[in-house]
Amino acid sequence: MSPERNIDWNSLESELGCEFPDDYKNLMNSHGGFEFSGMILVNSPEGVLSRIRELRDHFLGLGFPRISVDRKNSFPGAIPQGLDSVSIDSLIEWADTDSDMSMCWYVGDNPNNWKVVVTDYRDCYFFPWGIGKMLGFLVDARQSLPYREYFGWPDIEYRIEGFED
């Protein structure tokens, strides 16, 4: 297993303006950024903040566009009631995929209750859990088969940089 990392969470969360979810902090403290079979790259906290800065700079003065919520392909019961679209500034991107999809948190009051949203920035798909359960969901072929095929992820193998079985 990778050695514990010394991450200055106070500084990072100060720039973010809120806390990161605990499951994400645990993953980053243990492993840092990592990937699933070269298809999903889970960003380090610095990578998350870099993406936020990039989006803010891109939309500076333009206002943040809204993304349609895809009810058909979202996990049953995961979409907040009455929500038909989300603003890009209500999402924090924590992973990229090789199919041009991004995995984000839908930001709310308590970071430990933030839900995962997968988006191509035209449509978004809600899942009823945070990063830890989402990654577990993607590893479990029995549950994730329809989503793996839909998002173009035929086989997902859990692999962390520097981690040997």
Helices and strands as residue ranges (DSSP letters): H 9-16, H 22-31, E 34-36, E 40-42, H 45-59, E 66-69, E 85-87, G 88-90, E 91-97, E 102-106, G 111-113, E 115-119, E 123-127, H 131-139, H 141-150, E 158-159
